[in-house]
């Protein structure tokens, strides 16, 4: 019996895990194609680029609010009830987006849809954290997420051209409605004990969990600082536009290989060793991005960067899952990584005019190093806590036998 199994006695069934994962993928659909949707919203409601960006930001912040709602509801409601409520809000938000005609209505619609998506994503993460191998479960989920992003990014422009700008959200509303069929597969019990109602704030989380969530936020802040500006970085290195486009297209294959290929081994590899190894490959790729001057070199460097990022995430999730057996820390993952990506893009946008594009690479490298260091500390604290609990159980058993 693994350490994970001991930590999570109320483990969901395989059917429940697949259902939660599928619902999580539905909830990430909008986030996966946000860059494409910015252009859609410009056409649909005649928005300026900055206004469309505000709508996208509203989606992300609403998902954070949805995570908070899930944490409040999880000790009080069953997973089935929470899933039904979240899907209802998603359906309403997507239909409202399809019929929106101006900036204000789009903001309100995506605030509603994003909140519902945040609830479902948090439910998915908490469920995956209680799998027999959280890292492997998350690797499958992340692989599906990257695959969805690749497929929809390629398909959506043609779909919009033939069916109109409102069609994608009508399809999303229908997909969300079909998600109700998965709800009966979820557990009938509350994912948290009633005592969790009285536990609020950071103090209710183990220190290892707090460090792991901070590590996640910092790490994704670094990724967002560089990821957002990959195209300008390519232009800065005199890479032809076709080379940059090819790199951005092939990235998804590298990410898929990282999430499924390496991440699927998360149950066999020490997370700390994997995280350090992938940190090294990412640093090397960042150096390469700013020093190569050919399309092939840029494609290779960008591919290694995204591969390292996606391969690292399942191991990060393993550390987070082991840091808090209740699953609450894992439920915060979508909010923390979303805020990190948005914050990293904003920080880089502020410093780039003064320090140049190279600062995006420095921010990414520094944040990655700090984030992985905090993960190391979190994993160490989790292991120490597990040993202390084991010793306590052994002492109690000996006392009973005596």
C-alpha positions as CSV (number, residue, x, y, z in Angstrom):
1,X,0.0,0.0,0.0
2,X,1.5,3.3,-1.1
3,X,2.0,6.4,1.0
4,X,-0.7,8.1,-1.2
5,X,-3.2,5.3,-0.5
6,X,-2.7,5.7,3.3
7,X,-3.2,9.5,3.0
8,X,-6.4,9.1,1.0
9,X,-8.7,6.5,2.5
10,X,-11.8,7.8,0.7
11,X,-10.4,7.1,-2.7
12,X,-12.8,7.7,-5.7
13,X,-13.5,4.8,-8.0
14,X,-11.9,4.6,-11.4
15,X,-15.2,5.6,-13.0
16,X,-15.5,8.6,-10.8
17,X,-11.9,9.7,-11.6
18,X,-12.6,9.4,-15.4
19,X,-15.8,11.3,-15.0
20,X,-14.1,14.1,-12.9
21,X,-11.3,14.3,-15.5
22,X,-13.8,14.5,-18.4
23,X,-15.7,17.3,-16.6
24,X,-12.4,19.1,-16.0
25,X,-11.5,19.0,-19.7
26,X,-14.9,20.5,-20.5
27,X,-14.2,23.3,-18.0
28,X,-10.8,24.1,-19.6
29,X,-12.2,24.4,-23.2
30,X,-12.5,28.2,-23.1
31,X,-9.1,28.7,-21.5
32,X,-7.5,26.4,-24.1
33,X,-8.5,28.7,-26.9
34,X,-8.4,32.1,-25.3
35,X,-6.0,33.5,-27.9
36,X,-8.4,32.6,-30.6
37,X,-11.4,33.9,-28.7
38,X,-9.9,37.3,-28.3
39,X,-10.2,37.7,-32.1
40,X,-13.7,36.2,-32.0
41,X,-14.9,38.7,-29.4
42,X,-13.5,41.6,-31.5
43,X,-15.7,40.5,-34.4
44,X,-18.7,39.5,-32.3
45,X,-19.1,42.7,-30.4
46,X,-16.8,45.1,-32.2
47,X,-14.3,45.3,-29.3
48,X,-10.9,46.8,-29.3
49,X,-7.9,44.5,-28.6
50,X,-7.6,45.8,-25.0
51,X,-11.3,45.3,-24.4
52,X,-11.1,41.7,-25.7
53,X,-8.1,41.2,-23.4
54,X,-10.2,42.4,-20.4
55,X,-12.9,39.8,-21.3
56,X,-10.2,37.1,-21.3
57,X,-8.9,38.3,-17.9
58,X,-12.4,38.3,-16.5
59,X,-12.7,34.6,-17.5
60,X,-9.5,33.8,-15.6
61,X,-10.4,35.8,-12.4
62,X,-13.9,34.3,-12.5
63,X,-12.4,30.8,-12.4
64,X,-10.5,31.8,-9.3
65,X,-13.8,32.9,-7.7
66,X,-15.2,29.5,-8.8
67,X,-12.4,27.8,-6.9
68,X,-13.3,29.7,-3.8
69,X,-16.9,28.7,-4.1
70,X,-15.9,25.0,-4.5
71,X,-13.8,25.2,-1.3
72,X,-16.8,26.7,0.5
73,X,-19.2,24.1,-0.9
74,X,-17.0,20.9,-0.6
75,X,-17.6,20.3,3.1
76,X,-21.3,21.0,2.8
77,X,-22.5,19.4,-0.5
78,X,-21.8,16.1,-2.3
79,X,-19.6,16.1,-5.4
80,X,-22.6,15.2,-7.5
81,X,-24.5,18.3,-6.3
82,X,-21.4,20.6,-6.8
83,X,-20.9,19.2,-10.3
84,X,-24.5,19.8,-11.3
85,X,-24.4,23.3,-10.0
86,X,-21.2,24.1,-11.7
87,X,-22.4,22.7,-15.1
88,X,-25.6,24.7,-14.8
89,X,-23.6,27.9,-14.4
90,X,-21.3,27.0,-17.3
91,X,-24.3,26.4,-19.6
92,X,-25.9,29.7,-18.6
93,X,-22.5,31.5,-19.1
94,X,-21.9,30.0,-22.6
95,X,-25.4,30.7,-23.8
96,X,-25.1,34.3,-22.5
97,X,-21.8,34.7,-24.3
98,X,-23.3,33.4,-27.6
99,X,-26.0,36.1,-27.5
100,X,-23.8,38.9,-26.2
101,X,-23.6,42.0,-28.4
102,X,-21.4,44.5,-26.5
103,X,-18.5,44.8,-24.1
104,X,-20.6,44.9,-20.9
105,X,-22.7,41.8,-21.8
106,X,-19.6,39.8,-22.7
107,X,-17.9,40.7,-19.4
108,X,-20.9,39.6,-17.5
109,X,-21.3,36.4,-19.5
110,X,-17.7,35.3,-19.1
111,X,-17.8,36.1,-15.4
112,X,-20.7,33.6,-15.1
113,X,-19.2,31.0,-17.4
114,X,-15.7,31.3,-15.8
115,X,-17.1,30.9,-12.3
116,X,-18.8,27.7,-13.3
117,X,-15.7,26.4,-14.9
118,X,-13.7,27.2,-11.8
119,X,-16.0,25.1,-9.7
120,X,-15.7,22.1,-12.1
121,X,-11.9,22.4,-12.5
122,X,-11.4,22.5,-8.7
123,X,-13.6,19.4,-8.3
124,X,-11.5,17.7,-11.0
125,X,-8.2,18.5,-9.3
126,X,-9.4,17.4,-5.8
127,X,-10.6,14.1,-7.3
128,X,-7.3,13.5,-9.2
129,X,-5.3,14.2,-6.1
130,X,-7.0,11.2,-4.4
131,X,-6.1,8.8,-7.2
132,X,-3.7,5.9,-6.4
133,X,-1.1,7.7,-8.4
134,X,-2.0,11.5,-8.5
135,X,0.9,12.3,-10.9
136,X,-0.1,9.6,-13.4
137,X,-3.8,10.6,-13.2
138,X,-2.8,14.3,-13.8
139,X,-0.5,13.3,-16.7
140,X,-3.4,11.8,-18.5
141,X,-5.6,14.8,-17.8
142,X,-2.8,17.3,-18.9
143,X,-2.2,15.3,-22.0
144,X,-5.9,15.5,-22.9
145,X,-5.9,19.2,-22.1
146,X,-2.9,19.8,-24.5
147,X,-4.5,17.7,-27.2
148,X,-7.7,19.7,-26.8
149,X,-5.8,23.0,-27.2
150,X,-4.0,21.7,-30.3
151,X,-7.2,20.4,-32.0
152,X,-9.4,23.3,-31.1
153,X,-6.8,25.9,-32.1
154,X,-6.5,24.3,-35.5
155,X,-10.2,23.7,-36.0
156,X,-11.9,26.8,-34.5
157,X,-10.9,29.4,-37.2
158,X,-12.5,27.3,-40.0
159,X,-15.5,26.5,-37.8
160,X,-16.1,30.2,-37.1
161,X,-15.7,31.1,-40.7
162,X,-18.4,28.7,-41.8
163,X,-20.8,28.8,-38.8
164,X,-20.3,32.3,-37.4
165,X,-18.7,33.8,-34.3
166,X,-21.4,32.7,-31.9
167,X,-21.3,29.0,-32.9
168,X,-18.3,28.0,-30.6
169,X,-20.2,29.0,-27.5
170,X,-23.4,27.2,-28.5
171,X,-21.3,24.1,-29.0
172,X,-19.7,24.6,-25.6
173,X,-23.1,25.1,-24.0
174,X,-24.2,21.8,-25.6
175,X,-21.0,20.0,-24.4
176,X,-21.5,21.3,-20.9
177,X,-25.1,20.1,-20.9
178,X,-23.9,16.6,-22.0
179,X,-21.6,16.7,-19.0
180,X,-24.7,16.1,-16.8
181,X,-24.6,12.5,-17.9
182,X,-21.3,12.1,-16.1
183,X,-22.5,13.4,-12.7
184,X,-24.1,10.1,-11.6
185,X,-20.7,8.5,-11.7
186,X,-19.3,10.9,-9.1
187,X,-19.4,9.9,-5.4
188,X,-22.5,10.6,-3.3
189,X,-20.5,11.8,-0.3
190,X,-18.9,15.1,0.5
191,X,-15.3,15.3,-0.4
192,X,-14.4,16.9,2.9
193,X,-15.4,16.1,6.5
194,X,-17.8,18.5,8.3
195,X,-14.9,19.6,10.5
196,X,-13.4,21.4,7.4
197,X,-16.2,23.9,7.7
198,X,-14.6,25.4,10.7
199,X,-11.1,25.4,9.1
200,X,-10.6,28.5,7.1
201,X,-7.6,30.4,5.6
202,X,-4.0,29.3,5.2
203,X,-3.8,28.1,8.8
204,X,-6.1,25.2,7.9
205,X,-3.5,23.9,5.4
206,X,-0.3,22.0,6.3
207,X,2.8,24.1,5.8
208,X,4.0,21.8,3.1
209,X,0.7,22.5,1.2
210,X,1.1,26.3,1.6
211,X,4.7,26.1,0.2
212,X,3.6,23.9,-2.7
213,X,0.9,26.3,-3.8
214,X,3.2,29.3,-3.5
215,X,5.7,27.3,-5.6
216,X,3.1,26.6,-8.2
217,X,2.2,30.3,-8.4
218,X,5.8,31.4,-8.7
219,X,6.7,28.8,-11.3
220,X,3.7,29.7,-13.5
221,X,4.5,33.4,-13.1
222,X,7.8,32.6,-14.8
223,X,6.3,30.5,-17.5
224,X,3.7,33.2,-18.3
225,X,6.4,35.9,-18.5
226,X,8.2,34.0,-21.3
227,X,5.4,32.0,-22.9
228,X,3.3,35.1,-23.7
229,X,6.1,36.7,-25.7
230,X,7.6,33.7,-27.5
231,X,6.7,35.2,-30.9
232,X,8.4,38.6,-30.2
233,X,11.4,36.6,-28.9
234,X,11.6,34.8,-32.2
235,X,11.5,38.1,-34.1
236,X,14.1,39.5,-31.8
237,X,16.4,36.7,-32.8
238,X,15.8,37.4,-36.5
239,X,13.8,34.1,-36.9
240,X,11.7,34.2,-40.0
241,X,7.9,34.5,-39.4
242,X,7.3,31.1,-40.9
243,X,9.8,29.6,-38.4
244,X,8.1,31.2,-35.5
245,X,4.7,30.0,-36.7
246,X,6.0,26.5,-37.1
247,X,7.5,26.6,-33.6
248,X,4.2,27.7,-32.1
249,X,2.4,24.9,-34.0
250,X,4.8,22.2,-33.0
251,X,4.8,23.2,-29.4
252,X,1.6,21.3,-28.7
253,X,3.3,18.0,-29.8
254,X,6.2,18.6,-27.5
255,X,3.8,19.4,-24.7
256,X,1.8,16.3,-25.3
257,X,4.9,14.2,-25.3
258,X,6.0,15.8,-22.0
259,X,2.7,15.4,-20.3
260,X,1.9,11.8,-21.4
261,X,5.4,10.5,-22.0
262,X,7.3,11.6,-18.9
263,X,4.4,12.6,-16.7
264,X,2.9,9.1,-17.0
265,X,6.0,7.8,-15.2
266,X,5.3,10.0,-12.2
267,X,4.4,7.0,-10.0
268,X,7.8,5.4,-10.7
269,X,10.2,8.4,-10.5
270,X,11.1,10.4,-7.4
271,X,9.3,13.8,-8.0
272,X,12.3,15.8,-6.6
273,X,14.8,14.2,-9.0
274,X,12.4,14.7,-11.9
275,X,11.7,18.3,-11.0
276,X,15.4,19.2,-10.8
277,X,16.2,17.4,-14.0
278,X,13.4,19.2,-15.9
279,X,14.5,22.5,-14.4
280,X,17.9,22.0,-15.9
281,X,16.5,21.2,-19.4
282,X,14.2,24.3,-19.1
283,X,17.1,26.6,-18.2
284,X,19.1,25.3,-21.2
285,X,16.1,25.9,-23.5
286,X,15.7,29.5,-22.3
287,X,19.3,30.1,-23.0
288,X,18.8,28.6,-26.5
289,X,15.7,30.7,-27.2
290,X,17.8,33.9,-27.0
291,X,20.9,32.7,-28.7
292,X,19.8,30.7,-31.7
293,X,19.4,32.4,-35.1
294,X,17.8,29.8,-37.3
295,X,14.3,28.4,-37.6
296,X,15.4,24.9,-36.7
297,X,17.2,26.1,-33.6
298,X,14.3,28.2,-32.4
299,X,11.8,25.4,-33.0
300,X,14.0,23.0,-31.0
301,X,14.5,25.4,-28.1
302,X,10.8,26.3,-27.9
303,X,9.9,22.6,-28.1
304,X,12.3,21.7,-25.2
305,X,10.9,24.6,-23.2
306,X,7.3,23.5,-23.5
307,X,8.2,19.9,-23.1
308,X,10.0,20.6,-19.8
309,X,7.1,22.7,-18.6
310,X,4.4,20.1,-19.4
311,X,6.5,17.2,-18.2
312,X,7.2,19.0,-14.9
313,X,3.6,19.7,-14.1
314,X,2.5,16.2,-13.2
315,X,5.4,15.9,-10.8
316,X,4.5,19.3,-9.3
317,X,0.9,18.0,-8.9
318,X,2.3,14.9,-7.1
319,X,4.1,17.0,-4.6
320,X,0.9,19.1,-4.0
321,X,-1.3,16.0,-3.7
322,X,1.1,14.5,-1.1
323,X,1.3,17.8,0.9
324,X,-2.4,17.7,1.8
325,X,-4.4,14.4,2.0
326,X,-7.7,16.2,2.1
327,X,-7.3,17.4,-1.5
328,X,-8.0,21.0,-0.8
329,X,-4.6,22.2,-1.9
330,X,-5.0,20.4,-5.2
331,X,-8.3,22.1,-5.7
332,X,-6.5,25.4,-5.6
333,X,-4.2,24.4,-8.5
334,X,-6.3,25.9,-11.4
335,X,-6.6,29.2,-9.6
336,X,-2.9,29.4,-8.7
337,X,-1.6,28.5,-12.1
338,X,-4.1,30.8,-13.9
339,X,-3.2,33.7,-11.7
340,X,0.5,32.9,-12.2
341,X,0.2,32.9,-16.0
342,X,-1.7,36.2,-16.0
343,X,0.6,37.8,-13.4
344,X,3.7,36.7,-15.3
345,X,2.5,38.2,-18.6
346,X,1.6,41.4,-16.8
347,X,5.0,41.7,-15.0
348,X,6.9,41.0,-18.2
349,X,4.7,43.6,-20.0
350,X,5.7,46.2,-17.5
351,X,9.5,45.5,-17.6
352,X,10.0,44.7,-21.3
353,X,9.9,48.3,-22.5
354,X,12.7,49.2,-20.1
355,X,14.8,46.1,-19.8
356,X,14.1,44.5,-23.2
357,X,12.9,41.1,-24.3
358,X,15.8,39.4,-22.5
359,X,14.2,40.2,-19.2
360,X,11.4,37.8,-20.0
361,X,13.9,35.0,-20.1
362,X,15.5,36.1,-16.8
363,X,12.1,36.3,-15.1
364,X,11.2,32.8,-16.3
365,X,14.5,31.3,-15.2
366,X,14.5,33.0,-11.8
367,X,10.9,32.1,-11.0
368,X,11.4,28.5,-12.1
369,X,14.4,28.1,-9.8
370,X,12.6,29.6,-6.8
371,X,9.5,27.6,-7.5
372,X,11.3,24.3,-7.8
373,X,13.3,25.1,-4.7
374,X,10.0,25.6,-2.7
375,X,8.7,22.3,-4.1
376,X,11.8,20.6,-2.8
377,X,11.2,22.0,0.6
378,X,7.5,21.1,0.5
379,X,8.3,17.5,-0.5
380,X,10.8,17.3,2.4
381,X,8.3,18.5,4.9
382,X,5.6,16.1,3.6
383,X,8.0,13.2,4.0
384,X,9.0,14.3,7.5
385,X,5.3,14.6,8.4
386,X,4.6,11.1,7.0
387,X,7.4,9.6,9.0
388,X,6.2,11.3,12.2
389,X,2.6,10.0,11.7
390,X,4.0,6.5,11.0
391,X,6.0,6.5,14.2
392,X,3.0,7.8,16.1
393,X,0.8,5.0,14.7
394,X,3.5,2.4,15.5
395,X,3.8,3.8,19.1
396,X,0.0,3.6,19.6
397,X,-0.2,0.1,18.2
398,X,2.6,-1.0,20.6
399,X,0.8,0.6,23.5
400,X,-2.4,-1.2,22.7
401,X,-0.6,-4.5,22.4
402,X,1.1,-3.9,25.7
